[in-house]
Amino acid sequence: MEKNIQELADKIGVPYKADGHLEQAVVHRSYLNEHPTFPLNHNERLEFLGDAVLELVVTEYLYSNYENPEGDLTTWRSALVNGDSLAEIGIKIDIEPYLYLSKGEERDANSKARRYILANAMEAIIGAIYLDFGWDLAKQFIDRFVLVNLKGILEDRSYVDPKSRFQEAAQSKLSITPNYKVLEESGPDHNKIFKIGVYLGKELVAEGEGSSKQEAQISAADNALKAKGW
């Protein structure tokens, strides 16, 4: 299935290079399993490169513009470049129609796996821009789509993990420390899903699910913040 890669280049604000790496950046490994004669490789090597470029650009920007200690800068950087943040950027840009995916992956549109694919594709796109056009254009892309989110992250303190934010809010507003209880475990040992509830006293505020107890607790805390309007 041919994709309009020139349209993607226009959308992300980079020149179109017919023999460049942008098309490879949107090829997921699953597509090649169904199309073994496809002329391009999957995007994982570009993702590896783009991850390094992204981290260095963001690190350089934070170091040059903020006098905060290393711990703050590390936390802010993580909030800017983590998988959820990159997936959201991918959704905002709308890169999904340009992804080369297997039929199974195409059907799995709203899953956690799709967000992972989007985040990896964003890193691969950065790698492709760096290879085709160099540091300056890659930095411009990161400035435009990633660093632009820093102001909001600092204002709403979303760089603080949801469990910490919910605990701070609960203690400040109600003088109560939240507690978490496992409500349900499902699935085989190698692929368990945990459902966890977060409580304020005896009140079940929200639930969350995840492939580990920690992940489920974070999900529950995030849902609790929304439920309480905190």
Contacts in CASP RR format, 6 or more apart in sequence:
PFRMAT RR
TARGET T0000
AUTHOR 0000-0000-0000
METHOD contacts of the structure
MODEL  1
MEKNIQELADKIGVPYKADGHLEQAVVHRSYLNEHPTFPLNHNERLEFLG
DAVLELVVTEYLYSNYENPEGDLTTWRSALVNGDSLAEIGIKIDIEPYLY
LSKGEERDANSKARRYILANAMEAIIGAIYLDFGWDLAKQFIDRFVLVNL
KGILEDRSYVDPKSRFQEAAQSKLSITPNYKVLEESGPDHNKIFKIGVYL
GKELVAEGEGSSKQEAQISAADNALKAKGW
1 100 0 8 1.000
3 23 0 8 1.000
3 26 0 8 1.000
3 97 0 8 1.000
3 98 0 8 1.000
3 99 0 8 1.000
3 100 0 8 1.000
4 98 0 8 1.000
5 16 0 8 1.000
5 22 0 8 1.000
5 23 0 8 1.000
5 26 0 8 1.000
5 98 0 8 1.000
6 16 0 8 1.000
7 98 0 8 1.000
8 22 0 8 1.000
8 26 0 8 1.000
8 95 0 8 1.000
8 98 0 8 1.000
9 15 0 8 1.000
9 16 0 8 1.000
9 17 0 8 1.000
9 22 0 8 1.000
10 16 0 8 1.000
11 93 0 8 1.000
11 94 0 8 1.000
11 95 0 8 1.000
12 93 0 8 1.000
12 95 0 8 1.000
12 125 0 8 1.000
12 141 0 8 1.000
12 145 0 8 1.000
13 141 0 8 1.000
13 144 0 8 1.000
14 22 0 8 1.000
14 129 0 8 1.000
14 132 0 8 1.000
14 133 0 8 1.000
14 137 0 8 1.000
14 141 0 8 1.000
15 133 0 8 1.000
16 22 0 8 1.000
17 132 0 8 1.000
17 133 0 8 1.000
20 128 0 8 1.000
20 131 0 8 1.000
20 132 0 8 1.000
21 46 0 8 1.000
21 127 0 8 1.000
21 128 0 8 1.000
21 131 0 8 1.000
21 132 0 8 1.000
22 125 0 8 1.000
22 128 0 8 1.000
22 129 0 8 1.000
22 132 0 8 1.000
23 40 0 8 1.000
24 40 0 8 1.000
24 41 0 8 1.000
24 42 0 8 1.000
24 43 0 8 1.000
24 46 0 8 1.000
24 124 0 8 1.000
24 128 0 8 1.000
25 43 0 8 1.000
25 46 0 8 1.000
25 121 0 8 1.000
25 124 0 8 1.000
25 125 0 8 1.000
25 127 0 8 1.000
25 128 0 8 1.000
26 43 0 8 1.000
26 95 0 8 1.000
26 98 0 8 1.000
26 99 0 8 1.000
26 100 0 8 1.000
26 121 0 8 1.000
26 124 0 8 1.000
26 125 0 8 1.000
27 38 0 8 1.000
27 40 0 8 1.000
27 41 0 8 1.000
27 42 0 8 1.000
27 43 0 8 1.000
27 100 0 8 1.000
28 42 0 8 1.000
28 43 0 8 1.000
28 99 0 8 1.000
28 100 0 8 1.000
28 101 0 8 1.000
28 102 0 8 1.000
28 105 0 8 1.000
28 117 0 8 1.000
28 121 0 8 1.000
29 42 0 8 1.000
29 44 0 8 1.000
30 101 0 8 1.000
30 102 0 8 1.000
30 104 0 8 1.000
30 105 0 8 1.000
31 38 0 8 1.000
31 42 0 8 1.000
31 100 0 8 1.000
31 101 0 8 1.000
31 102 0 8 1.000
31 105 0 8 1.000
32 38 0 8 1.000
32 41 0 8 1.000
32 42 0 8 1.000
33 102 0 8 1.000
34 102 0 8 1.000
34 103 0 8 1.000
38 100 0 8 1.000
43 120 0 8 1.000
43 121 0 8 1.000
43 124 0 8 1.000
44 120 0 8 1.000
44 124 0 8 1.000
46 123 0 8 1.000
46 124 0 8 1.000
46 125 0 8 1.000
46 127 0 8 1.000
46 128 0 8 1.000
46 131 0 8 1.000
47 120 0 8 1.000
47 121 0 8 1.000
47 123 0 8 1.000
47 124 0 8 1.000
47 127 0 8 1.000
49 126 0 8 1.000
49 127 0 8 1.000
49 130 0 8 1.000
49 131 0 8 1.000
50 123 0 8 1.000
50 124 0 8 1.000
50 126 0 8 1.000
50 127 0 8 1.000
50 130 0 8 1.000
51 123 0 8 1.000
51 126 0 8 1.000
53 126 0 8 1.000
53 127 0 8 1.000
53 130 0 8 1.000
53 135 0 8 1.000
53 138 0 8 1.000
53 142 0 8 1.000
54 81 0 8 1.000
54 123 0 8 1.000
54 126 0 8 1.000
54 142 0 8 1.000
54 146 0 8 1.000
55 77 0 8 1.000
55 81 0 8 1.000
57 138 0 8 1.000
57 139 0 8 1.000
57 142 0 8 1.000
57 143 0 8 1.000
57 146 0 8 1.000
57 147 0 8 1.000
58 77 0 8 1.000
58 80 0 8 1.000
58 81 0 8 1.000
58 142 0 8 1.000
58 146 0 8 1.000
58 147 0 8 1.000
59 73 0 8 1.000
59 77 0 8 1.000
61 143 0 8 1.000
61 147 0 8 1.000
62 73 0 8 1.000
62 76 0 8 1.000
62 77 0 8 1.000
63 73 0 8 1.000
66 72 0 8 1.000
66 73 0 8 1.000
66 76 0 8 1.000
68 76 0 8 1.000
75 159 0 8 1.000
75 160 0 8 1.000
76 150 0 8 1.000
76 153 0 8 1.000
76 154 0 8 1.000
76 159 0 8 1.000
78 159 0 8 1.000
79 85 0 8 1.000
79 153 0 8 1.000
79 158 0 8 1.000
79 159 0 8 1.000
80 146 0 8 1.000
80 147 0 8 1.000
80 149 0 8 1.000
80 150 0 8 1.000
80 153 0 8 1.000
81 146 0 8 1.000
83 115 0 8 1.000
83 116 0 8 1.000
83 119 0 8 1.000
84 115 0 8 1.000
84 119 0 8 1.000
85 146 0 8 1.000
85 149 0 8 1.000
86 118 0 8 1.000
86 119 0 8 1.000
86 122 0 8 1.000
86 123 0 8 1.000
86 146 0 8 1.000
87 115 0 8 1.000
87 116 0 8 1.000
87 118 0 8 1.000
87 119 0 8 1.000
87 122 0 8 1.000
89 122 0 8 1.000
89 145 0 8 1.000
89 146 0 8 1.000
89 149 0 8 1.000
90 96 0 8 1.000
90 118 0 8 1.000
90 119 0 8 1.000
90 121 0 8 1.000
90 122 0 8 1.000
91 118 0 8 1.000
93 145 0 8 1.000
95 118 0 8 1.000
95 121 0 8 1.000
95 122 0 8 1.000
95 125 0 8 1.000
96 114 0 8 1.000
96 118 0 8 1.000
99 117 0 8 1.000
99 118 0 8 1.000
99 121 0 8 1.000
101 117 0 8 1.000
105 113 0 8 1.000
105 114 0 8 1.000
105 117 0 8 1.000
108 114 0 8 1.000
125 141 0 8 1.000
126 138 0 8 1.000
126 141 0 8 1.000
126 142 0 8 1.000
127 138 0 8 1.000
129 137 0 8 1.000
129 138 0 8 1.000
129 141 0 8 1.000
130 137 0 8 1.000
130 138 0 8 1.000
152 158 0 8 1.000
153 159 0 8 1.000
157 165 0 8 1.000
160 168 0 8 1.000
161 218 0 8 1.000
161 221 0 8 1.000
162 218 0 8 1.000
162 219 0 8 1.000
162 221 0 8 1.000
162 222 0 8 1.000
162 224 0 8 1.000
162 225 0 8 1.000
163 217 0 8 1.000
163 218 0 8 1.000
163 221 0 8 1.000
165 221 0 8 1.000
165 225 0 8 1.000
165 230 0 8 1.000
166 178 0 8 1.000
166 198 0 8 1.000
166 221 0 8 1.000
166 224 0 8 1.000
166 225 0 8 1.000
166 230 0 8 1.000
167 177 0 8 1.000
167 178 0 8 1.000
167 221 0 8 1.000
169 225 0 8 1.000
169 228 0 8 1.000
169 230 0 8 1.000
170 176 0 8 1.000
170 177 0 8 1.000
170 178 0 8 1.000
170 200 0 8 1.000
171 177 0 8 1.000
173 230 0 8 1.000
174 200 0 8 1.000
176 200 0 8 1.000
176 201 0 8 1.000
178 198 0 8 1.000
178 199 0 8 1.000
178 200 0 8 1.000
178 205 0 8 1.000
178 221 0 8 1.000
178 224 0 8 1.000
179 198 0 8 1.000
179 199 0 8 1.000
179 201 0 8 1.000
180 196 0 8 1.000
180 197 0 8 1.000
180 198 0 8 1.000
180 199 0 8 1.000
180 217 0 8 1.000
180 220 0 8 1.000
181 196 0 8 1.000
181 197 0 8 1.000
181 199 0 8 1.000
182 194 0 8 1.000
182 195 0 8 1.000
182 196 0 8 1.000
182 197 0 8 1.000
182 213 0 8 1.000
182 216 0 8 1.000
183 195 0 8 1.000
183 196 0 8 1.000
183 197 0 8 1.000
183 207 0 8 1.000
184 194 0 8 1.000
184 195 0 8 1.000
185 192 0 8 1.000
185 193 0 8 1.000
185 194 0 8 1.000
185 195 0 8 1.000
186 192 0 8 1.000
186 193 0 8 1.000
186 195 0 8 1.000
187 193 0 8 1.000
191 211 0 8 1.000
192 211 0 8 1.000
193 209 0 8 1.000
193 210 0 8 1.000
193 211 0 8 1.000
194 209 0 8 1.000
194 210 0 8 1.000
194 211 0 8 1.000
194 212 0 8 1.000
194 213 0 8 1.000
194 215 0 8 1.000
194 216 0 8 1.000
195 207 0 8 1.000
195 208 0 8 1.000
195 209 0 8 1.000
195 210 0 8 1.000
195 216 0 8 1.000
196 207 0 8 1.000
196 208 0 8 1.000
196 209 0 8 1.000
196 213 0 8 1.000
196 216 0 8 1.000
196 217 0 8 1.000
196 219 0 8 1.000
196 220 0 8 1.000
197 204 0 8 1.000
197 205 0 8 1.000
197 206 0 8 1.000
197 207 0 8 1.000
197 208 0 8 1.000
197 220 0 8 1.000
198 204 0 8 1.000
198 205 0 8 1.000
198 206 0 8 1.000
198 207 0 8 1.000
198 208 0 8 1.000
198 217 0 8 1.000
198 220 0 8 1.000
198 221 0 8 1.000
198 223 0 8 1.000
198 224 0 8 1.000
199 205 0 8 1.000
205 224 0 8 1.000
205 227 0 8 1.000
205 228 0 8 1.000
206 220 0 8 1.000
206 221 0 8 1.000
206 223 0 8 1.000
206 224 0 8 1.000
206 226 0 8 1.000
206 227 0 8 1.000
207 220 0 8 1.000
207 223 0 8 1.000
208 216 0 8 1.000
208 217 0 8 1.000
208 219 0 8 1.000
208 220 0 8 1.000
208 223 0 8 1.000
209 216 0 8 1.000
209 219 0 8 1.000
210 216 0 8 1.000
210 219 0 8 1.000
224 230 0 8 1.000
END
